[in-house]
């Protein structure tokens, strides 16, 4: 029996995007999970260790908020912004770009191989080719989104929707900085609200799943801390941070939906998938019998 394949480049309705997202993950889950963990896993682990070490060395945010109005408040707030804090933010940023690049590379290769799931060497080669460009282009994306959010929430949401498919645009279409950014704006010009809805629902799925894991880990860690007589807070903090790596696995759901929506928007704009289907009409029809007939 032939393996079921998902056509990536096609027009999708709202519900079809999620149906195809879960179907795509289901069909290639072992392979996608293995590649995702082998490439992103070391960076996830490094980021988790840094986060655990930073969390252990700092006062609780709730404890600091409880000091509002006291002389210690300003001092403790400034103590949060250590060099380790900025290293942790940089690692977090690189991890996010890496995860988006790996998923985009996987789906691009899946399309190029006509529905055959790629192996890790192919995904790693494509990831290395685009990771620097994706990280470089993601810096102004992040700055614009943060500025829009700080001044007024609505521009921040708008920029988030526009620039979320930045990495797929870089990898599927290429081009200069200005072309990639203009393409992001043009893709969502007439499909903003449907795109916002898809991103919001997909992100809620990711956030809820991650929250369940984080709460479970925190509950287990809290019980262990209560039952343990010795001071093992450092070890427990590290273990808690490392276990939250599992929450990152659900990011696959969100970004597979993002890439599928990119293909939906690109197909609505360009129609290349339809043109390809038209070009392939008749290619599988065998030639007339007389073309293979012998001479008389």
Long-range contacts (C-beta under 8 A, 24 or more apart in sequence): 3-27, 3-115, 5-114, 5-115, 6-110, 6-115, 7-115, 7-273, 8-107, 8-110, 8-111, 8-259, 8-260, 8-263, 9-111, 9-263, 9-266, 9-267, 9-272, 9-273, 9-276, 10-263, 10-264, 10-267, 10-273, 11-264, 11-267, 11-268, 12-260, 12-261, 12-263, 12-264, 14-194, 14-197, 14-198, 17-198, 17-257, 17-260, 17-261, 17-264, 18-198, 18-201, 18-202, 18-257, 20-260, 21-202, 21-253, 21-256, 21-257, 21-260, 22-253, 24-107, 24-256, 24-260, 25-252, 25-253, 25-256, 27-117, 28-110, 28-117, 31-117, 31-119, 32-106, 32-117, 32-252, 33-249, 33-252, 34-120, 35-102, 35-106, 35-118, 35-119, 35-120, 35-123, 36-99, 36-102, 36-103, 36-106, 36-249, 36-252, 37-249, 38-120, 39-98, 39-102, 39-120, 39-123, 39-124, 39-127, 40-95, 40-98, 40-99, 40-102, 40-248, 41-245, 43-91, 43-94, 43-95, 43-98, 44-95, 44-245, 44-248, 45-242, 45-245, 46-91, 47-88, 47-91, 47-92, 47-95, 48-241, 48-242, 48-244, 48-245, 49-238, 49-241, 49-242, 50-84, 50-87, 50-88, 50-91, 51-88, 51-92, 51-241, 52-237, 52-238, 52-239, 52-240, 52-241, 52-242, 53-84, 53-237, 53-238, 54-82, 54-84, 54-85, 54-88, 55-237, 55-241, 56-233, 56-234, 56-237, 56-238, 57-82, 57-84, 58-82, 93-135, 93-138, 93-142, 94-135, 95-248, 97-131, 97-134, 97-135, 97-138, 97-167, 98-127, 98-131, 99-248, 99-251, 99-255, 100-134, 100-167, 100-255, 101-127, 101-130, 101-131, 101-134, 101-167, 101-171, 102-127, 103-252, 103-255, 103-256, 103-259, 104-130, 104-167, 104-168, 104-171, 104-172, 104-255, 104-259, 105-130, 105-171, 107-168, 107-256, 107-259, 108-168, 108-171, 108-172, 126-171, 130-167, 130-170, 130-171, 133-170, 134-166, 134-167, 134-170, 134-171, 137-166, 137-170, 137-177, 137-180, 137-181, 138-166, 138-167, 140-181, 141-166, 157-196, 158-192, 160-199, 161-188, 161-192, 161-195, 161-196, 161-199, 162-188, 164-199, 164-258, 165-258, 165-259, 165-261, 165-262, 165-265, 168-258, 168-259, 168-262, 169-262, 172-262, 172-266, 186-269, 187-262, 187-265, 187-266, 187-269, 188-265, 190-268, 191-264, 191-265, 191-268, 195-261, 195-265, 198-257, 198-261, 199-254, 199-257, 199-258, 199-261, 202-253, 202-254, 202-257, 202-258, 203-254, 205-250, 205-253, 205-254, 206-250, 206-251, 206-253, 206-254, 209-247, 209-250, 209-253, 210-244, 210-247, 210-248, 210-250, 213-243, 213-244, 213-246, 213-247, 213-250, 214-244, 214-247, 217-243, 217-244
